[in-house]
Amino acid sequence: VAILTRQPEKWSKTVGFENQDPTYLNGEKDFEATVDLVTSDPAECIPQSDMIMIAGVPIHFNYEVMRKLAPHIDREKKVFIGTICAYGGFNWIVADVLGKGNYAIFGTQQIPWTCGTLEYGKKGVVFGKKATLRIATEDGKDEHCLKDILGKILSLEGSCVDSDFLVSALWPNNPSVHPPILYGLFKDWDGKKVYQLGPEAPEYIYAEITPKSAELVGKLSEEQVAIVKALSEAQPKNPYLKEDFGYMASLLFAYGDTVKDTSSIYNAIRSTPAYAKHKNPYVQVEGGVIPNVDHKFFTTDLPYGLCTYKDIALMVGVPTPLIDDIIYWNQKLINKEYLVDGELKGKDCGECILPSKYGLTKETVHMGMRK
């Protein structure tokens, strides 16, 4: 096992994590392992690798990472190229960079755990595992038995099920929840107002979600469900598009009976233990805090999430008033222009993951560019 990182000097060859989930790994607390190599040079580890997994990298770096790896990947060899987070068009990006080849693309539909870092390069923390984890493969049929392999690697044996990359792009994930929560809190922020941590600016993004933000999560979920329903009509043979894409269903799918109160989205989010310690993104300034618009919740969830949803919505003719409102608000905060007059034709659209720019349509969007 090798670790490829920009900062090998900050990594220990003995790495591990603290487990805070009593239902994971029999509740044992501490785990360590020794890796064979830590390097910043892809030439030292990529050519001989049978499986490459991108992890711990914000998805807006996927293009940059793949371009660095590409010269070292043997297109004639069967190499499995995957990601710990398959949304954001990972399969489109890999195929766009690598072109033709004997490689196979896979990914976990969501991050396998709610987790974090205790000490960079040495120790992480798992707050809660996913009860069920979808494994995306290019045809959704897992011809290479990756579910079993990943189940062992991730210590989630028996919890991995099939999926495809189109479903991963549309399944409720970070872009389905971070933007509406933040929009509910700060849609009227003038860029200047300083907040005090409290009801106006909660410290914890999930555990202290407000009723307004929870309402918006539900409304955005309704728009996503409508997109998937219309896409399913265009692709009636795709079984994964017939599943329940509602936010509450996705939360229960991921965390099962650890969600303590399922009476509403508001109560469910607040009562999910795996969500308890994640914080809102702020910058400390004189007199208090302001939203950190350079955080990935603002800079990644928009071009790699909401804009992807919008592009597919345009393909299938589904109106998305809330998604539109959030895109207009968010793009202004980060000084970008994606959505203009209801269409993805802004000057910065080249930064977005839009299946239409790869020449895909509602009939072919599930295939990526490898068919």
C-alpha positions in Angstrom: 0.0 0.0 0.0 1.3 3.4 -1.0 0.1 6.9 -0.1 0.5 9.6 -2.8 0.4 13.1 -1.2 1.7 16.6 -1.9 3.2 16.7 1.6 5.0 13.4 2.3 7.1 15.0 5.0 4.0 15.5 7.1 3.0 11.8 6.9 3.9 9.0 9.2 4.3 5.5 7.7 2.2 4.3 10.6 -1.3 5.7 10.2 -4.6 5.0 12.0 -7.9 6.2 13.3 -10.0 6.5 16.4 -13.3 4.8 16.2 -16.2 6.6 17.9 -19.0 4.4 16.4 -19.9 1.6 18.8 -21.5 -0.3 15.9 -18.4 -0.3 13.8 -15.5 -2.8 14.2 -17.1 -4.3 17.3 -16.7 -0.9 19.0 -13.0 -1.2 19.3 -11.5 2.3 19.7 -8.0 2.5 18.0 -6.6 1.1 14.8 -3.1 1.4 13.2 -1.4 0.1 10.1 1.9 0.5 8.4 2.1 1.5 4.7 4.9 0.6 2.3 5.5 4.0 0.8 4.6 7.6 1.2 5.6 9.8 -1.7 4.8 12.9 -3.7 6.0 11.3 -7.0 3.3 9.4 -8.9 6.1 7.7 -10.9 7.1 5.8 -7.7 3.7 4.3 -7.0 1.2 4.5 -9.9 2.7 2.3 -12.6 2.7 -0.8 -10.4 -0.6 -0.2 -8.8 -3.6 -2.5 -9.5 -6.1 -0.2 -7.7 -5.9 3.5 -7.3 -8.3 5.2 -4.9 -8.7 9.0 -4.6 -9.6 9.8 -1.0 -9.4 12.9 1.2 -9.3 15.2 -1.8 -12.1 17.7 -2.4 -13.9 16.6 -5.6 -13.1 19.9 -7.5 -9.5 18.6 -7.6 -10.4 15.5 -9.5 -9.3 16.8 -12.9 -6.0 18.1 -11.5 -5.3 14.8 -9.8 -6.2 12.7 -12.8 -4.0 14.8 -15.1 -1.0 14.1 -12.8 -1.7 10.4 -12.7 -2.5 9.9 -16.4 1.1 9.7 -17.7 1.8 6.9 -15.3 -1.3 4.7 -15.9 -0.8 1.8 -18.4 -3.9 1.9 -20.6 -3.3 -1.8 -21.6 -3.3 -3.0 -18.0 -6.5 -3.7 -16.0 -6.3 -0.9 -13.4 -9.1 -0.1 -11.1 -9.5 3.7 -10.7 -11.8 4.8 -7.9 -12.9 7.5 -5.5 -14.2 7.6 -2.0 -16.9 10.0 -3.3 -18.4 9.1 -6.7 -20.7 12.1 -7.2 -19.6 15.1 -9.2 -19.1 13.2 -12.4 -16.0 11.2 -11.4 -16.5 8.7 -14.3 -16.9 11.6 -16.8 -13.7 13.2 -15.6 -11.6 10.0 -15.6 -12.7 9.1 -19.1 -12.2 12.6 -20.4 -8.6 12.6 -19.1 -7.5 9.0 -19.9 -9.4 8.4 -23.1 -9.5 4.8 -24.3 -8.0 2.1 -22.2 -8.4 -1.2 -20.2 -9.1 0.5 -16.9 -12.3 0.2 -14.9 -13.8 3.1 -12.9 -15.6 2.7 -9.6 -16.5 4.7 -6.6 -18.4 4.7 -3.3 -21.6 6.7 -3.8 -21.1 8.4 -0.5 -18.1 8.7 1.9 -18.2 5.4 3.8 -18.2 7.1 7.2 -18.8 10.5 8.7 -15.2 11.2 9.7 -12.5 13.7 10.2 -8.8 14.4 11.0 -7.3 14.3 14.4 -3.6 14.7 13.3 -2.8 15.3 9.7 -0.8 12.5 8.2 -1.1 10.3 11.2 -4.6 9.8 12.7 -8.2 10.2 11.7 -11.5 9.7 13.4 -14.7 7.9 12.5 -17.8 9.3 14.0 -20.2 6.9 12.3 -20.2 4.3 9.5 -22.8 4.1 6.7 -25.3 1.4 7.4 -25.4 0.6 3.6 -22.9 1.8 1.0 -23.6 1.8 -2.7 -20.7 1.0 -5.0 -20.9 2.7 -8.3 -19.5 0.9 -11.4 -19.7 1.9 -15.0 -22.6 -0.5 -15.9 -24.0 -0.8 -12.4 -23.5 -4.5 -12.5 -20.1 -4.8 -10.7 -18.6 -7.4 -13.1 -15.3 -7.3 -11.2 -16.8 -8.1 -7.8 -15.6 -4.7 -6.4 -18.3 -4.8 -3.7 -16.6 -7.7 -2.0 -13.1 -6.2 -2.3 -14.1 -2.8 -1.0 -16.2 -4.4 1.8 -13.0 -5.9 3.1 -10.9 -2.8 2.6 -13.4 -0.6 4.3 -14.4 -3.1 7.0 -18.0 -2.9 5.7 -18.5 -6.5 4.6 -22.1 -7.3 3.7 -23.0 -3.6 3.6 -22.0 -2.8 0.0 -24.6 -2.9 -2.8 -24.6 -2.0 -6.5 -25.2 1.4 -8.1 -24.1 3.3 -11.1 -22.4 6.7 -11.6 -25.5 8.5 -12.8 -27.4 7.6 -9.7 -24.3 8.7 -7.7 -24.4 12.1 -9.4 -28.0 12.6 -8.4 -28.3 10.8 -5.1 -28.8 13.2 -2.1 -25.3 14.1 -1.0 -23.3 17.2 0.1 -24.8 19.5 -2.6 -28.3 18.4 -1.5 -27.8 19.6 2.1 -25.0 22.1 2.6 -26.3 24.7 0.1 -29.9 24.8 1.3 -28.8 24.9 5.0 -26.4 27.8 4.3 -29.0 29.6 2.1 -31.5 29.3 4.9 -29.0 31.0 7.3 -27.3 33.6 5.1 -29.4 34.3 2.0 -29.7 37.9 3.1 -26.1 38.4 4.1 -24.6 41.6 2.6 -21.0 40.4 2.8 -20.3 42.7 5.7 -22.5 41.8 8.6 -20.6 40.1 11.5 -22.4 37.4 13.4 -22.2 36.0 16.9 -22.3 32.2 17.2 -25.9 31.4 18.3 -29.3 31.2 16.7 -28.4 33.4 13.7 -25.1 31.7 13.1 -25.2 28.1 14.6 -21.8 26.5 15.3 -22.9 23.1 14.1 -24.3 22.7 10.6 -26.4 19.6 11.3 -26.9 19.3 15.0 -28.2 22.9 15.2 -30.0 23.1 11.8 -32.8 25.7 11.9 -36.4 25.0 10.9 -36.0 27.2 7.9 -32.9 25.4 6.6 -34.6 22.0 7.2 -37.6 23.2 5.2 -35.3 24.2 2.3 -33.5 20.8 2.4 -37.0 19.3 1.9 -37.9 21.6 -1.0 -34.6 20.9 -2.8 -35.2 17.2 -2.2 -38.5 17.5 -4.0 -36.8 19.1 -7.0 -34.2 16.4 -7.1 -36.9 13.7 -7.0 -38.7 15.4 -9.9 -35.5 15.4 -11.9 -34.9 11.7 -11.3 -38.5 10.8 -12.1 -38.3 12.6 -15.5 -34.9 11.0 -16.2 -36.3 7.6 -15.3 -39.0 8.0 -17.9 -36.3 8.7 -20.5 -34.3 5.6 -19.2 -37.0 3.1 -18.2 -34.5 0.2 -18.1 -32.3 1.7 -15.4 -33.4 0.1 -12.1 -31.5 2.4 -9.9 -33.5 5.5 -11.1 -36.6 3.8 -9.7 -35.4 4.1 -6.1 -36.5 6.7 -3.6 -34.3 9.7 -4.0 -36.0 11.7 -1.2 -33.6 13.2 1.4 -35.2 11.4 4.3 -35.0 8.0 2.5 -31.3 8.6 1.7 -30.6 9.5 5.4 -32.2 6.3 6.6 -30.5 4.3 3.9 -27.1 5.7 5.1 -27.5 5.6 8.8 -30.5 3.3 9.5 -31.8 3.0 13.0 -29.1 5.3 14.4 -31.3 8.2 13.4 -33.2 8.7 16.6 -36.2 10.8 15.4 -37.6 10.4 11.9 -40.7 12.5 12.5 -39.4 15.3 10.2 -36.2 16.2 8.3 -35.5 18.8 11.0 -35.6 16.3 13.8 -33.9 13.5 11.8 -30.9 15.7 10.9 -30.6 17.0 14.5 -30.8 13.5 15.9 -28.3 11.6 13.7 -25.3 10.9 15.9 -22.9 10.7 12.9 -23.8 14.3 12.1 -23.3 15.7 15.6 -19.8 17.2 15.3 -19.7 18.8 11.9 -19.4 22.6 12.0 -20.6 25.5 9.8 -17.8 27.2 7.8 -16.9 30.5 9.4 -14.0 32.9 9.4 -13.1 34.6 12.7 -13.1 38.4 12.3 -13.1 41.3 14.7 -16.3 41.2 16.7 -17.4 37.6 15.7 -17.6 35.4 12.6 -18.7 35.6 8.9 -19.4 32.8 6.5 -16.2 31.4 4.9 -17.1 31.6 1.2 -13.8 30.0 0.3 -14.9 26.8 2.0 -15.7 23.8 -0.2 -19.4 24.0 0.9 -19.5 27.2 -1.3 -16.9 26.5 -3.9 -17.4 22.7 -4.6 -21.0 21.9 -3.9 -22.1 24.5 -6.5 -20.1 23.7 -9.7 -19.8 19.9 -8.9 -23.3 19.5 -7.5 -26.1 22.0 -8.0 -25.0 22.9 -11.5 -24.9 19.2 -12.4 -28.4 18.8 -11.1 -29.5 21.9 -13.1 -27.9 20.7 -16.3 -29.8 17.4 -16.1 -33.0 19.2 -15.1 -32.6 21.2 -18.3 -32.2 18.0 -20.3 -35.5 16.6 -19.0 -37.4 19.8 -18.8 -37.9 20.0 -15.1 -38.2 23.5 -13.4 -36.0 24.0 -10.4 -36.8 27.3 -8.8 -35.0 26.7 -5.5 -31.9 25.2 -7.1 -31.9 28.3 -9.4 -32.2 30.7 -6.4 -29.4 29.0 -4.5 -27.1 29.0 -7.6 -27.7 32.7 -8.2 -27.0 33.5 -4.5 -23.9 31.2 -4.2 -22.3 32.2 -7.4 -22.4 35.9 -6.4 -20.7 35.1 -3.1 -17.8 33.4 -4.8 -17.6 35.9 -7.7 -18.6 33.3 -10.4 -21.1 33.3 -13.2 -22.7 29.9 -14.0 -26.4 30.4 -14.4 -27.7 33.3 -16.5 -31.4 33.7 -17.3 -32.1 30.2 -16.2 -29.5 28.6 -18.5 -26.0 27.4 -17.8 -24.2 29.8 -20.1 -22.2 32.0 -17.7 -18.6 32.8 -18.4 -17.4 30.3 -15.7 -19.4 27.3 -16.8 -16.1 25.6 -17.9 -15.4 25.0 -14.2 -18.7 23.0 -13.8 -19.3 19.3 -14.2 -22.1 19.4 -16.9 -22.9 16.2 -18.7 -24.1 18.3 -21.7 -20.6 19.6 -22.3 -19.4 16.1 -22.9 -22.1 15.7 -25.6 -24.4 13.5 -23.3 -28.2 13.7 -23.5 -31.0 12.4 -21.3 -30.8 9.1 -23.2 -27.1 8.7 -23.0 -26.1 10.4 -19.8 -25.8 7.1 -17.8 -23.1 5.8 -20.2 -20.5 8.4 -19.8 -18.0 8.6 -22.7 -16.8 5.0 -22.6 -19.6 3.5 -24.7 
